[in-house]
């Protein structure tokens, strides 16, 4: 077992929690280990464990281990421990388990620590270790005997691996056995969102709010607000939760997410300040460093942006960062270097698969659509929609169909994506480009204008293409609505003397 650790979380005491064992010694402490990267790559898993009984076995060691176990005492769920403290905690549990291999709680804690280290470092090498530890926990004490913490850990592991149906299955199993076990809900919220079930995600957030309070719960609520297109509500909720953050890693997570919201609003200067503040708080925050690179590129500081992209890829070589960096290089005309990054994207995904992580079909679909084989992208994303029918997959499938020459089918999927509430400049660009290809110039102009208004620099490569498409369309023609928008838009206007409802356009037009 390895002892170096990434960012993870130690949680607060929970009232009325069922007493469990910690190393065979009765103690009155309940600790929750939770994910530190919940708002960049998705909602992280959580694990509750309690000090155990009897007189044998050592109490948790003082110093860094104790701090990591009790860091969230003042705030509640989801306060991260520092990387150094978590390193000490992992080493402590590994040492304990060598002498006490039947301790189910320690195996569950160790499994979640491995998971969060891998998540924070974008390194899936820890995921098989996490699964082995969680399975050892269940072997020592099955779920039927009350070991639901290990099931929550498996739910979080499935979520980290991109298996959102699996995460939903494990999370709902825990909820069915213990409806008030709050630790199941963060994973369920993310799984429902990824599966396009906004109603279930909203209900899970409300249930979590009944069970818990604090900054961590506010962060989850803010993500749901953002996904529904309520950016102002999301920003206000995140600002409040970040101000209440009781640990540096939690504060960094909130600052990073505020930066993401500012970026999506087309405010790169504001986003850059948030990213810099997050990195000042936690230098190891890969998402904040990638966001910083993105904002610097949007502000025309290409040399600084390239330096940051290289730094984040050296520390956390994720496929998504490689794709983003490749498109940045391509926007500078460095096509050969960009292609090297696209090759690295596929190599990284293949490595992840060998480690038990499902392939990132959404990422690969976008890569194929824009830089490879659009037909392969259609096949890949059609299968992905059956597994994870969310807005991002609908948008990517529509774009792949457009790139493959099937504009009419593409339009249906692009409208489905924009109708789900997320106000994404990329979604709007895709929709506008598809409409332009079909000769629906009025709608195309409207959506392309909205894309560059929402975020003028939403992509170093695609934003420039959106502006080119707008310039090619030119100014709208003079005359009435028929001349500007075409027959379908005119049909949406009331006709004098017509019956109520006559001539109303069908829904699903996009925005």
N, C-alpha and C positions, 0 to 999 in steps of 0.2 A: 504493500500500500504506500502511496506517495504522501508527502506531507506538505508540499507547497500548495497554496490556495489562492483562489481569486476572490472576488467580492461575493459575500453572502450576507445573511441577516440573522440576527438573534432577536427574539420577540419577547413581549411582556407577559406577566402573569395574567391568566384568565380566570375569572371567578367561576366557581362551580365546576371546574374541570375535573375529570376523573383522575384519581391518583394512579400513577404508573411507576415503573421502576427506573431508577438511574443507578447503574452499577451496583445494585443490591442494597442500597442504603436509603431509608426513608428521609425525605427532605420536603419542605413545603413549597418548592419552586416549580413553576410551570414555565417552560420556555418554548418559543415558536421560532423555527428556522425558516426564513422566507427568501424569495428571490430578489436580487438587487437590481435586475434589469427589466422590471415589469413593464415600463412605458416605452422602450426602444424596439425590442424584438418580440413583446407580448407579455401577458401576465404570468409571473413566475409562480412556482409551486410553493406550498407552505407545509410545515410539519410541526405538530405539537408533541412535546414530551415533558414528562414530569420526573422530578427526583424520586428515586425508588426507595425500597424499604429494607429493614433489617439493620444490623450493625456492621456487616461485612462490606468491604469495598470502599474506595476513597470517595470523598465528596469531590465535586468539580474543583479543579485547581484554581487558586486565586490568580489575580493579575489578568493577563490578556484573555485567558480562557473564560474566567468569570465575567469579564467585560463583554465578550462576544455572546455569552449566554444571557446576559441581563441588559443589553444595550437599550432595549425598547421599553423598559419599565415605565417611563414617564409618558409615552405617547401611545402605545398600543401596538397594533399589528403592523409588521412590515418595516421596522427600522433596521437598516443594514448595520452589520458590524464592519469594522475596518478590515482591509485585506490582511494586515499583520495579525490582528486578533484572531481572525478566522484561521489563519495558518496555524496558530498555536492550538486552536480548538481541534482542528483536524488531526494534528499530531498527537494531541492528548487522547482523542478517541481511538486512533489507530493503536497507540501503545496499550490502552485499556483492553481493546478487543483481542490483542494477542494473548492476553492472560485470561480473558473472559469472553470466549467466542459465542456464548449463548445469550448475550445481552441484546435483546431485540431493539431496545430504544437506541442504544449506541450505534447499531447498524443502520437504523433509520436516519439518525442524525448524520452519520457519515455519508450515506447515500445522497441526502439532500445537499450536503456540503460539496460533494463531487459535482453534482448537477449545477449548482450555482457558480462554481468555479469555471466549469466549461462554458456556461452561458455568458458569464461576464467577459471571458477571454475569447469568445467566438471560437472555441476549441472543443470539438465534439469528442476528443480523445477521452475525456472524463465521463462521457455518458455510459459506456459499457461498465465502467467502475461503479457508477451510481446505480445502475440496474442490479449488478451483482450484490451490492450492499443492501439494497432494498429487498431483494429476494431472500437474502440471508436473514433479514429481519422477519420476514413472513414465515420462513422456515422455523425460526426460533419461537415465534408466536403467531399463529395464523390470524387472518382477519376475523374468522368466526369466534376467536377468543378475545376479540377487542382491539386487535392491532390495525386500526384504521389509519394511523399516521403513515404507515408504509404504503397504503393504498393512495393516500394523497400525494406522497412522493412519486409513485408511479404515474399518477395523473399529470403531475408537473413534468415528469420526464417525457411522457408522450407529447405534451404540448411543445416542449423544447425541440423534440424531433420532428415537429410538423405534422404529427398524427392527431388532428383535432377531434376526430371521431373517437379515437382511443382515449383522449383526455376527457371528453364528455362522458364516455362509458365509466371510467374509473371515478370521476367526480360525482356522477349521479349514483353510483354504488355507495359511495361514502354518505352522500346526502340521504339516501333511502334508509341507511342503517342508523344515521345520527343527524336528523335534520337541523339541529342547532350547532353542529360542528362547523364553525365559521370558516375553517381552513380550506374547505372544499370549494367555497364560492369564488375566490379569485381565479382559479383554473377554469371553473365553469363559465365565468363571465367572458374570458378570452375565447374559450372554445365555441360558445354560442355566437359570439361576434364573427369569428372566422367562418362559421358555418352559415352565416347570413340570417340567423334567427335573432333579430333585434328585440323582439318581444320577450324572449326567454332571457336575453342578456339584461334587459331593463329590470325584469322581475328578480334576477339574481342579485343585481346591485341593490335593489330595495330591501331584499332579504338580508343582505350583508349589513346594510345600514341599521337594520333592527338589532343585529347581533353584535356589531362592533362600531366604534367611532374612531376618529383620529385621522391623521394625515394620510395614512395608507389607504383608507377607505375613500377619502376624497380623491386621491389619484386615480383610483379605479373608476369612480363616477365621472371624473373629467374625461377619461378615455371614451366612455360611452357617449358623453355629450358631443365629443368631437366627431365620433362616427355617425352621429345623427345630424351633423351639420351645425351644431350649436357651439360655434367656436368661442363666442363671448362668454358663455356659461363655463365652457371648459377652461378658458384662460383664468377667469375669476376664481374658480374652484382650485385650480392648480396653484395660483398665487397664494391663496390662503393656506393650502397644505404645505407649500414650500416654506412659508413663513413659520409654520408650526413644526417644521422638521426638527427632530431632536438629535440627529446623528449626521455627520458630514456626508456619508454615502447616500442617505435619503434626501438630503438637501440637493446634492448633485443630480440625483435622478429627477427631482422636480424642476431644477433649472434647465436640464437638458430638454425635458418635455415642453417647457415654456419656450425654449428656443425653437423646437420643432413647430409649435403653433405659430410663432412669429414668422418662421420661414414659409409656412403654408399660406400666410396672409400676404406674402410678398414684401416682407420687411427684413432684408438681409442684415442691415446695420443693427437692428434690435436683436435679431436672432444671434448675431455674432457676439453681442455682449452677454447674452444668456449662456452660450456655449463656453465662452471664456471664463465666466463665473463658475460654471460647472467644473471645468478643468482646474481652476484654481482650488476648488473644494476637493476634487478627486482627480488626480492626474492620470489615473488609469481608466477613466471613463471613455471607452472606445467610441460610443455613439456621439458623445459631445465633440470628440476630435474629428470625426467624420463630418459632423454638422459644421464645424468650424471651417474645414476645407471647402465644403459646399458654399458657405456664405462668402468666403474669401474669393472664390471663383466668380460668384455673382457680382462682387464689387470690383472685378477687374484686376485683382491682386493675384495673378496667375502663378507667379513664382512662389508666393507664400502658400497658395492653395496646393500646389504640387508637393511642397515640403510636408504639409500636413497629411495629404493622402498617403505619401510614402511612410510617414510615421505610423499612421493607423494600420496600414497593411503589414508593417513589420511587427506591431504589437498584437493585432487581432486580424489575421488574414482571412476575413470572411469573403464569401463569394459575392455578396451584395456590394461590399466596398470595392471589390475588384471590377465589377461591372460599372459602378459609378465612376471610378477612376478611368476606366477605359473610354467611357463616353466623354469625359473631360478631355482626355488626350485627343480623341477624334475631333472634338470641337476646335482644337488648336491646329488641326491639319496633320497631326502625328499619327497617321492611320496605322502604320506598321506597329508602332508601340501599343496602340489601342488593341490591335488584334492579339498581341501577346497577352494582354489582360483578359481578353475574352476566352483565350485558351486556358488561362489560369482559373477562370470561373468554372469551366467544365471539370478541370482537374480537382478543384476543391470539392465540388459536389460529389464527384466519384469517390473521393476520400471519405467524405461524410457517410456515404452509403455503406462503405466497408465497415464503418463504425456503428452501423445500425440506425443511422438517421435517414428518414425517407428523403428522396430527392426533392429539392425545392422546385417543383414543377412550374410555379408561377414565375420564378426568376428565370428558369431555363426557357419558358415559353416566350418571355419578353426578349431574351437574348436571341432566340431563333427568329422571332418576328422581325427584329430590327437588324440583326447582324448575321443571320444564318439562313435557315430553311423555313419560310413561313408555313408551308404545308405541314412540316413536322410540329411547328408551334400549334397549329390548329388541332392536330391529333392529341398532343400533350395536354393542352388546356381544356379540350372537350372532356377528357378523362378526369382532369382535375376538378372541373365543375361538378361532376357527379360526387366527388369526395368532399369538396369544400366550396359550396355555392355562395361565395361572398362577392361583394362589389368589386374587389380588386381582380378576381378571376374573370368576372363578366367583362370588365374593361379590357383585360389582356386578351381574352378570346375574341372580342369584337375587333380589336386592333390586328390580331393575327389573321382573321378572316379578311379584313380589308387588305392587308399586305399580300394575301394569297389570291386576291382578285374577286372575292365574293362580297361586294359592297352591301347588297340588300340584307344578307344574313348578318353582316357586321353591324349594320345600323341598329338592329334589334338588340344586340348585346350591349352596344355602347349606350343606348338609351336606358337599358336596364341598370347599368352601372351608375349613371348620373341620377337616376330616379331614387336611388337608395339613400340619398341625403348627404353624402360626403362631398364637400365643395372642393374638388381637386382640379387644379389647373391642368394636370396631365390628362385626366378623364375628359375634360372639356376640349382640350386640343385634339384628342383622338376622335371625339364625336364630330368636331368641326371639320377635321380632315376627311373623315368618312363622308360627311354630307357634301363637301366640296367635290369629292370624287363621283358622287351620284348626281351632281348638277343642282343640288339644293343650295343655291348660293346665298340666299338670304339667311337661312338657318346656319349655314357654315360661317358666314361673316359674324353673326351674333355670338356663336359659341367660341370662335377663335378670338374675338375681341374680349370675351369674358375670361378666357384662359390667360391672356397676357395682362388683363386687369387684376385678376386674382393674384397672380405671381408672375411678374414679367420675366423672371429668370428661373422658372421652375425646373429647368434642365439645361445644362450647358449645350446640349445637342438639339433637343427637341424644341426648346423655346425659340431658338433662331429659326427653325423650320416653321414654327407657328407664325412668326412675323413675316417670313417670306410668303407663306400662303395668304396672309391678309393683304400684303402688298399686291400679290397677283390678282386678288379679287377686286381691288380698287375700291373706289367709293360706290355706295349704292346708287342705282339709277334714279333719276327723277321720275315723278309720277305717283300713282296711287299704290296701295299695298300690293296689288297684283304684280306691278312692275318690280317692286322691291323684293317681295317674299315668294311670289309664285302662287299658284292656285290653292295650295293647301293652306297657306296662311290666310288668304282671302276668305276661304271657307269657314275660318274660325270667327269671322266677324258676323254680327247679326244682320239678317236680311230683312229689309222693311216688308211688313205684311206676312212674314213667315211665322209658322207655329213656334211656340216656345221650344227651345232646344234644337230646332232645325239648323243645320249648317254648322253645328259645333264640332270642332275638330276632335278626333279621338285622343284619349290620353296616351302618355308615353312619348311625348315629343322631345323630351330633354328640356334644358333650360336655356 
